[in-house]
Amino acid sequence: MLDKKKIKEKLETERDTLLEQMKGMGKLSEETGEWETIPEEQNFPEADENDKADRFEDFEARSSMMKALGLRLNNILKALKGLNRESFGRCEVCKKDIEMTRLEVNPAARTCKKHLES
């Protein structure tokens, strides 16, 4: 049986963890409501082109990570919003119950294992 209280707790914990990670890499834009990556603070002047390139690569990696975290956060928020719906825990493709083992690992799962790539 689906323990929605336990799932809600897991979702809220993951949401809070994601938000903390995202705060360490960026900020939430008041205009767009989207997370924006900010470059790491630098306490010394850039010495040469290699330092600039390294800083740019770090920013690109942070941006990529921010995008992945943002997608995961959106999935978590969607799951929290839909938790009390009768359809929660059912595959969006085949409408069958999502496997409990899958929901235990990923409480925001929207598909069963069969339709994982859908």
MILOBA-574150 format. One record per atom (N, C-alpha, C): residue number from 1; residue in three letters; chain; x, y, z. Coordinates in nm, 2 decimals, decimal comma. Layout:
[site NUM; ala; A; [X; Y; Z]]
...
end
This chain:
[site 1; met; A; [0,08; -0,12; 0,00]]
[site 1; met; A; [0,00; 0,00; 0,00]]
[site 1; met; A; [0,09; 0,13; 0,00]]
[site 2; leu; A; [0,04; 0,23; -0,07]]
[site 2; leu; A; [0,12; 0,35; -0,09]]
[site 2; leu; A; [0,11; 0,43; 0,04]]
[site 3; asp; A; [0,22; 0,46; 0,11]]
[site 3; asp; A; [0,23; 0,54; 0,23]]
[site 3; asp; A; [0,26; 0,68; 0,19]]
[site 4; lys; A; [0,15; 0,76; 0,16]]
[site 4; lys; A; [0,17; 0,90; 0,11]]
[site 4; lys; A; [0,24; 0,99; 0,22]]
[site 5; lys; A; [0,22; 0,96; 0,34]]
[site 5; lys; A; [0,29; 1,04; 0,45]]
[site 5; lys; A; [0,44; 1,02; 0,44]]
[site 6; lys; A; [0,48; 0,90; 0,42]]
[site 6; lys; A; [0,63; 0,87; 0,41]]
[site 6; lys; A; [0,68; 0,93; 0,28]]
[site 7; ile; A; [0,61; 0,92; 0,17]]
[site 7; ile; A; [0,65; 0,97; 0,04]]
[site 7; ile; A; [0,66; 1,12; 0,05]]
[site 8; lys; A; [0,56; 1,19; 0,12]]
[site 8; lys; A; [0,56; 1,33; 0,13]]
[site 8; lys; A; [0,69; 1,38; 0,21]]
[site 9; glu; A; [0,72; 1,31; 0,31]]
[site 9; glu; A; [0,84; 1,34; 0,39]]
[site 9; glu; A; [0,97; 1,33; 0,31]]
[site 10; lys; A; [0,98; 1,22; 0,23]]
[site 10; lys; A; [1,09; 1,20; 0,14]]
[site 10; lys; A; [1,10; 1,31; 0,04]]
[site 11; leu; A; [0,99; 1,35; -0,02]]
[site 11; leu; A; [0,98; 1,46; -0,12]]
[site 11; leu; A; [1,02; 1,59; -0,06]]
[site 12; glu; A; [0,97; 1,62; 0,06]]
[site 12; glu; A; [1,01; 1,75; 0,13]]
[site 12; glu; A; [1,16; 1,75; 0,16]]
[site 13; thr; A; [1,21; 1,64; 0,21]]
[site 13; thr; A; [1,35; 1,64; 0,24]]
[site 13; thr; A; [1,44; 1,66; 0,12]]
[site 14; glu; A; [1,40; 1,59; 0,01]]
[site 14; glu; A; [1,48; 1,61; -0,11]]
[site 14; glu; A; [1,46; 1,75; -0,17]]
[site 15; arg; A; [1,34; 1,81; -0,16]]
[site 15; arg; A; [1,32; 1,95; -0,20]]
[site 15; arg; A; [1,41; 2,04; -0,13]]
[site 16; asp; A; [1,42; 2,02; 0,01]]
[site 16; asp; A; [1,50; 2,11; 0,09]]
[site 16; asp; A; [1,65; 2,09; 0,06]]
[site 17; thr; A; [1,69; 1,97; 0,03]]
[site 17; thr; A; [1,83; 1,95; -0,01]]
[site 17; thr; A; [1,87; 2,01; -0,14]]
[site 18; leu; A; [1,78; 2,00; -0,24]]
[site 18; leu; A; [1,80; 2,06; -0,37]]
[site 18; leu; A; [1,81; 2,21; -0,36]]
[site 19; leu; A; [1,72; 2,27; -0,28]]
[site 19; leu; A; [1,72; 2,41; -0,27]]
[site 19; leu; A; [1,85; 2,46; -0,20]]
[site 20; glu; A; [1,90; 2,39; -0,11]]
[site 20; glu; A; [2,03; 2,43; -0,04]]
[site 20; glu; A; [2,14; 2,42; -0,15]]
[site 21; gln; A; [2,14; 2,31; -0,22]]
[site 21; gln; A; [2,25; 2,29; -0,33]]
[site 21; gln; A; [2,24; 2,41; -0,43]]
[site 22; met; A; [2,12; 2,44; -0,47]]
[site 22; met; A; [2,10; 2,54; -0,57]]
[site 22; met; A; [2,14; 2,68; -0,52]]
[site 23; lys; A; [2,11; 2,71; -0,39]]
[site 23; lys; A; [2,15; 2,83; -0,33]]
[site 23; lys; A; [2,30; 2,85; -0,33]]
[site 24; gly; A; [2,37; 2,74; -0,32]]
[site 24; gly; A; [2,52; 2,74; -0,32]]
[site 24; gly; A; [2,58; 2,77; -0,46]]
[site 25; met; A; [2,50; 2,76; -0,56]]
[site 25; met; A; [2,55; 2,78; -0,70]]
[site 25; met; A; [2,48; 2,90; -0,77]]
[site 26; gly; A; [2,37; 2,95; -0,72]]
[site 26; gly; A; [2,30; 3,05; -0,79]]
[site 26; gly; A; [2,20; 3,12; -0,70]]
[site 27; lys; A; [2,11; 3,19; -0,77]]
[site 27; lys; A; [2,00; 3,26; -0,70]]
[site 27; lys; A; [1,88; 3,25; -0,78]]
[site 28; leu; A; [1,77; 3,27; -0,71]]
[site 28; leu; A; [1,63; 3,27; -0,77]]
[site 28; leu; A; [1,60; 3,41; -0,82]]
[site 29; ser; A; [1,58; 3,42; -0,95]]
[site 29; ser; A; [1,55; 3,55; -1,01]]
[site 29; ser; A; [1,41; 3,59; -0,97]]
[site 30; glu; A; [1,39; 3,71; -0,92]]
[site 30; glu; A; [1,26; 3,76; -0,88]]
[site 30; glu; A; [1,18; 3,79; -1,00]]
[site 31; glu; A; [1,24; 3,83; -1,11]]
[site 31; glu; A; [1,17; 3,86; -1,24]]
[site 31; glu; A; [1,11; 3,74; -1,30]]
[site 32; thr; A; [1,19; 3,63; -1,32]]
[site 32; thr; A; [1,15; 3,52; -1,40]]
[site 32; thr; A; [1,10; 3,40; -1,31]]
[site 33; gly; A; [1,14; 3,40; -1,19]]
[site 33; gly; A; [1,11; 3,29; -1,10]]
[site 33; gly; A; [1,20; 3,16; -1,13]]
[site 34; glu; A; [1,30; 3,18; -1,21]]
[site 34; glu; A; [1,39; 3,08; -1,25]]
[site 34; glu; A; [1,53; 3,09; -1,17]]
[site 35; trp; A; [1,59; 2,98; -1,16]]
[site 35; trp; A; [1,72; 2,98; -1,09]]
[site 35; trp; A; [1,83; 3,02; -1,19]]
[site 36; glu; A; [1,92; 3,11; -1,15]]
[site 36; glu; A; [2,03; 3,15; -1,23]]
[site 36; glu; A; [2,16; 3,12; -1,17]]
[site 37; thr; A; [2,25; 3,06; -1,25]]
[site 37; thr; A; [2,38; 3,03; -1,20]]
[site 37; thr; A; [2,47; 3,16; -1,18]]
[site 38; ile; A; [2,54; 3,17; -1,07]]
[site 38; ile; A; [2,63; 3,28; -1,05]]
[site 38; ile; A; [2,77; 3,22; -1,05]]
[site 39; pro; A; [2,87; 3,30; -1,10]]
[site 39; pro; A; [3,01; 3,25; -1,09]]
[site 39; pro; A; [3,06; 3,25; -0,95]]
[site 40; glu; A; [3,15; 3,16; -0,92]]
[site 40; glu; A; [3,21; 3,15; -0,79]]
[site 40; glu; A; [3,28; 3,28; -0,76]]
[site 41; glu; A; [3,27; 3,32; -0,64]]
[site 41; glu; A; [3,35; 3,45; -0,60]]
[site 41; glu; A; [3,50; 3,42; -0,61]]
[site 42; gln; A; [3,57; 3,52; -0,66]]
[site 42; gln; A; [3,71; 3,51; -0,67]]
[site 42; gln; A; [3,77; 3,62; -0,59]]
[site 43; asn; A; [3,86; 3,58; -0,50]]
[site 43; asn; A; [3,92; 3,67; -0,40]]
[site 43; asn; A; [4,06; 3,73; -0,45]]
[site 44; phe; A; [4,09; 3,69; -0,57]]
[site 44; phe; A; [4,22; 3,74; -0,63]]
[site 44; phe; A; [4,20; 3,77; -0,78]]
[site 45; pro; A; [4,28; 3,86; -0,83]]
[site 45; pro; A; [4,26; 3,90; -0,98]]
[site 45; pro; A; [4,31; 3,78; -1,06]]
[site 46; glu; A; [4,24; 3,77; -1,18]]
[site 46; glu; A; [4,28; 3,66; -1,27]]
[site 46; glu; A; [4,42; 3,69; -1,32]]
[site 47; ala; A; [4,50; 3,59; -1,31]]
[site 47; ala; A; [4,64; 3,60; -1,35]]
[site 47; ala; A; [4,66; 3,60; -1,50]]
[site 48; asp; A; [4,60; 3,50; -1,57]]
[site 48; asp; A; [4,62; 3,49; -1,71]]
[site 48; asp; A; [4,50; 3,42; -1,78]]
[site 49; glu; A; [4,52; 3,39; -1,90]]
[site 49; glu; A; [4,41; 3,33; -1,98]]
[site 49; glu; A; [4,37; 3,20; -1,93]]
[site 50; asn; A; [4,47; 3,12; -1,88]]
[site 50; asn; A; [4,44; 2,99; -1,83]]
[site 50; asn; A; [4,34; 3,00; -1,71]]
[site 51; asp; A; [4,37; 3,10; -1,62]]
[site 51; asp; A; [4,28; 3,12; -1,51]]
[site 51; asp; A; [4,14; 3,15; -1,56]]
[site 52; lys; A; [4,13; 3,24; -1,66]]
[site 52; lys; A; [4,00; 3,28; -1,71]]
[site 52; lys; A; [3,93; 3,15; -1,77]]
[site 53; ala; A; [4,00; 3,07; -1,84]]
[site 53; ala; A; [3,94; 2,95; -1,90]]
[site 53; ala; A; [3,90; 2,86; -1,80]]
[site 54; asp; A; [3,97; 2,84; -1,69]]
[site 54; asp; A; [3,93; 2,75; -1,58]]
[site 54; asp; A; [3,81; 2,80; -1,52]]
[site 55; arg; A; [3,80; 2,93; -1,50]]
[site 55; arg; A; [3,68; 2,99; -1,44]]
[site 55; arg; A; [3,56; 2,97; -1,53]]
[site 56; phe; A; [3,58; 2,99; -1,65]]
[site 56; phe; A; [3,47; 2,97; -1,75]]
[site 56; phe; A; [3,42; 2,83; -1,75]]
[site 57; glu; A; [3,51; 2,73; -1,75]]
[site 57; glu; A; [3,48; 2,59; -1,74]]
[site 57; glu; A; [3,40; 2,56; -1,61]]
[site 58; asp; A; [3,44; 2,62; -1,50]]
[site 58; asp; A; [3,38; 2,59; -1,38]]
[site 58; asp; A; [3,23; 2,65; -1,38]]
[site 59; phe; A; [3,22; 2,77; -1,44]]
[site 59; phe; A; [3,08; 2,82; -1,46]]
[site 59; phe; A; [2,99; 2,74; -1,54]]
[site 60; glu; A; [3,05; 2,68; -1,65]]
[site 60; glu; A; [2,97; 2,60; -1,74]]
[site 60; glu; A; [2,93; 2,47; -1,66]]
[site 61; ala; A; [3,02; 2,41; -1,58]]
[site 61; ala; A; [2,98; 2,29; -1,51]]
[site 61; ala; A; [2,88; 2,33; -1,40]]
[site 62; arg; A; [2,89; 2,44; -1,34]]
[site 62; arg; A; [2,79; 2,48; -1,24]]
[site 62; arg; A; [2,65; 2,51; -1,31]]
[site 63; ser; A; [2,66; 2,56; -1,43]]
[site 63; ser; A; [2,53; 2,59; -1,50]]
[site 63; ser; A; [2,46; 2,46; -1,54]]
[site 64; ser; A; [2,54; 2,36; -1,58]]
[site 64; ser; A; [2,49; 2,23; -1,62]]
[site 64; ser; A; [2,43; 2,16; -1,50]]
[site 65; met; A; [2,50; 2,17; -1,39]]
[site 65; met; A; [2,45; 2,11; -1,26]]
[site 65; met; A; [2,32; 2,18; -1,22]]
[site 66; met; A; [2,32; 2,31; -1,23]]
[site 66; met; A; [2,20; 2,39; -1,19]]
[site 66; met; A; [2,08; 2,35; -1,27]]
[site 67; lys; A; [2,10; 2,33; -1,40]]
[site 67; lys; A; [1,99; 2,29; -1,49]]
[site 67; lys; A; [1,94; 2,15; -1,44]]
[site 68; ala; A; [2,03; 2,06; -1,41]]
[site 68; ala; A; [1,98; 1,92; -1,37]]
[site 68; ala; A; [1,91; 1,93; -1,24]]
[site 69; leu; A; [1,96; 2,01; -1,14]]
[site 69; leu; A; [1,89; 2,02; -1,01]]
[site 69; leu; A; [1,76; 2,09; -1,03]]
[site 70; gly; A; [1,75; 2,19; -1,12]]
[site 70; gly; A; [1,62; 2,26; -1,15]]
[site 70; gly; A; [1,52; 2,16; -1,20]]
[site 71; leu; A; [1,56; 2,07; -1,29]]
[site 71; leu; A; [1,46; 1,98; -1,34]]
[site 71; leu; A; [1,42; 1,88; -1,23]]
[site 72; arg; A; [1,51; 1,84; -1,15]]
[site 72; arg; A; [1,47; 1,75; -1,04]]
[site 72; arg; A; [1,38; 1,82; -0,94]]
[site 73; leu; A; [1,41; 1,95; -0,91]]
[site 73; leu; A; [1,33; 2,02; -0,82]]
[site 73; leu; A; [1,18; 2,04; -0,88]]
[site 74; asn; A; [1,17; 2,06; -1,01]]
[site 74; asn; A; [1,04; 2,08; -1,07]]
[site 74; asn; A; [0,96; 1,95; -1,06]]
[site 75; asn; A; [1,03; 1,83; -1,07]]
[site 75; asn; A; [0,96; 1,70; -1,06]]
[site 75; asn; A; [0,92; 1,68; -0,92]]
[site 76; ile; A; [1,00; 1,72; -0,82]]
[site 76; ile; A; [0,96; 1,71; -0,68]]
[site 76; ile; A; [0,84; 1,79; -0,65]]
[site 77; leu; A; [0,85; 1,92; -0,69]]
[site 77; leu; A; [0,73; 2,01; -0,66]]
[site 77; leu; A; [0,60; 1,96; -0,73]]
[site 78; lys; A; [0,62; 1,91; -0,85]]
[site 78; lys; A; [0,50; 1,85; -0,92]]
[site 78; lys; A; [0,44; 1,73; -0,84]]
[site 79; ala; A; [0,53; 1,65; -0,79]]
[site 79; ala; A; [0,49; 1,53; -0,71]]
[site 79; ala; A; [0,42; 1,58; -0,58]]
[site 80; leu; A; [0,48; 1,67; -0,51]]
[site 80; leu; A; [0,42; 1,72; -0,39]]
[site 80; leu; A; [0,28; 1,78; -0,42]]
[site 81; lys; A; [0,27; 1,85; -0,53]]
[site 81; lys; A; [0,14; 1,92; -0,56]]
[site 81; lys; A; [0,03; 1,81; -0,59]]
[site 82; gly; A; [0,07; 1,70; -0,66]]
[site 82; gly; A; [-0,02; 1,60; -0,70]]
[site 82; gly; A; [-0,04; 1,48; -0,60]]
[site 83; leu; A; [0,03; 1,49; -0,49]]
[site 83; leu; A; [0,03; 1,38; -0,39]]
[site 83; leu; A; [-0,11; 1,33; -0,35]]
[site 84; asn; A; [-0,20; 1,43; -0,33]]
[site 84; asn; A; [-0,33; 1,39; -0,28]]
[site 84; asn; A; [-0,43; 1,35; -0,39]]
[site 85; arg; A; [-0,38; 1,35; -0,51]]
[site 85; arg; A; [-0,47; 1,31; -0,62]]
[site 85; arg; A; [-0,48; 1,16; -0,63]]
[site 86; glu; A; [-0,59; 1,11; -0,67]]
[site 86; glu; A; [-0,61; 0,96; -0,68]]
[site 86; glu; A; [-0,51; 0,90; -0,78]]
[site 87; ser; A; [-0,47; 0,98; -0,88]]
[site 87; ser; A; [-0,38; 0,92; -0,98]]
[site 87; ser; A; [-0,23; 0,92; -0,94]]
[site 88; phe; A; [-0,20; 0,97; -0,82]]
[site 88; phe; A; [-0,06; 0,97; -0,77]]
[site 88; phe; A; [-0,02; 0,83; -0,75]]
[site 89; gly; A; [0,10; 0,80; -0,80]]
[site 89; gly; A; [0,16; 0,66; -0,79]]
[site 89; gly; A; [0,12; 0,57; -0,90]]
[site 90; arg; A; [0,05; 0,63; -1,00]]
[site 90; arg; A; [0,02; 0,55; -1,12]]
[site 90; arg; A; [0,10; 0,61; -1,24]]
[site 91; cys; A; [0,13; 0,51; -1,33]]
[site 91; cys; A; [0,21; 0,55; -1,44]]
[site 91; cys; A; [0,14; 0,64; -1,54]]
[site 92; glu; A; [0,20; 0,75; -1,58]]
[site 92; glu; A; [0,14; 0,84; -1,67]]
[site 92; glu; A; [0,11; 0,78; -1,81]]
[site 93; val; A; [0,18; 0,67; -1,84]]
[site 93; val; A; [0,16; 0,61; -1,97]]
[site 93; val; A; [0,06; 0,50; -1,97]]
[site 94; cys; A; [0,07; 0,40; -1,89]]
[site 94; cys; A; [-0,02; 0,29; -1,89]]
[site 94; cys; A; [-0,12; 0,29; -1,78]]
[site 95; lys; A; [-0,11; 0,39; -1,69]]
[site 95; lys; A; [-0,21; 0,41; -1,58]]
[site 95; lys; A; [-0,21; 0,30; -1,48]]
[site 96; lys; A; [-0,11; 0,21; -1,48]]
[site 96; lys; A; [-0,10; 0,10; -1,38]]
[site 96; lys; A; [-0,02; 0,16; -1,26]]
[site 97; asp; A; [-0,03; 0,09; -1,15]]
[site 97; asp; A; [0,05; 0,14; -1,03]]
[site 97; asp; A; [0,20; 0,13; -1,06]]
[site 98; ile; A; [0,27; 0,23; -1,01]]
[site 98; ile; A; [0,41; 0,23; -1,02]]
[site 98; ile; A; [0,46; 0,14; -0,91]]
[site 99; glu; A; [0,57; 0,06; -0,94]]
[site 99; glu; A; [0,62; -0,04; -0,85]]
[site 99; glu; A; [0,67; 0,04; -0,72]]
[site 100; met; A; [0,63; -0,03; -0,60]]
[site 100; met; A; [0,67; 0,03; -0,48]]
[site 100; met; A; [0,82; 0,05; -0,46]]
[site 101; thr; A; [0,90; -0,04; -0,52]]
[site 101; thr; A; [1,04; -0,03; -0,51]]
[site 101; thr; A; [1,09; 0,09; -0,58]]
[site 102; arg; A; [1,03; 0,12; -0,69]]
[site 102; arg; A; [1,06; 0,24; -0,77]]
[site 102; arg; A; [1,02; 0,37; -0,69]]
[site 103; leu; A; [0,90; 0,37; -0,63]]
[site 103; leu; A; [0,86; 0,49; -0,56]]
[site 103; leu; A; [0,95; 0,51; -0,43]]
[site 104; glu; A; [1,00; 0,40; -0,37]]
[site 104; glu; A; [1,08; 0,41; -0,26]]
[site 104; glu; A; [1,21; 0,48; -0,29]]
[site 105; val; A; [1,26; 0,45; -0,41]]
[site 105; val; A; [1,39; 0,51; -0,46]]
[site 105; val; A; [1,37; 0,65; -0,51]]
[site 106; asn; A; [1,26; 0,67; -0,59]]
[site 106; asn; A; [1,23; 0,79; -0,65]]
[site 106; asn; A; [1,08; 0,83; -0,63]]
[site 107; pro; A; [1,05; 0,89; -0,52]]
[site 107; pro; A; [0,91; 0,92; -0,49]]
[site 107; pro; A; [0,84; 1,02; -0,59]]
[site 108; ala; A; [0,92; 1,08; -0,67]]
[site 108; ala; A; [0,86; 1,17; -0,77]]
[site 108; ala; A; [0,85; 1,10; -0,91]]
[site 109; ala; A; [0,87; 0,97; -0,91]]
[site 109; ala; A; [0,85; 0,89; -1,04]]
[site 109; ala; A; [0,72; 0,91; -1,09]]
[site 110; arg; A; [0,71; 0,93; -1,23]]
[site 110; arg; A; [0,58; 0,95; -1,29]]
[site 110; arg; A; [0,55; 0,83; -1,38]]
[site 111; thr; A; [0,64; 0,74; -1,40]]
[site 111; thr; A; [0,61; 0,62; -1,48]]
[site 111; thr; A; [0,66; 0,49; -1,41]]
[site 112; cys; A; [0,61; 0,38; -1,46]]
[site 112; cys; A; [0,65; 0,25; -1,41]]
[site 112; cys; A; [0,79; 0,22; -1,47]]
[site 113; lys; A; [0,85; 0,11; -1,43]]
[site 113; lys; A; [0,98; 0,07; -1,49]]
[site 113; lys; A; [0,97; 0,05; -1,64]]
[site 114; lys; A; [0,86; -0,01; -1,68]]
[site 114; lys; A; [0,84; -0,05; -1,82]]
[site 114; lys; A; [0,84; 0,08; -1,91]]
[site 115; his; A; [0,79; 0,19; -1,86]]
[site 115; his; A; [0,78; 0,31; -1,94]]
[site 115; his; A; [0,88; 0,42; -1,89]]
[site 116; leu; A; [0,99; 0,38; -1,83]]
[site 116; leu; A; [1,09; 0,46; -1,77]]
[site 116; leu; A; [1,14; 0,56; -1,88]]
[site 117; glu; A; [1,16; 0,52; -2,00]]
[site 117; glu; A; [1,22; 0,60; -2,10]]
[site 117; glu; A; [1,12; 0,68; -2,18]]
[site 118; ser; A; [0,99; 0,67; -2,14]]
[site 118; ser; A; [0,89; 0,74; -2,22]]
[site 118; ser; A; [0,88; 0,89; -2,18]]
end
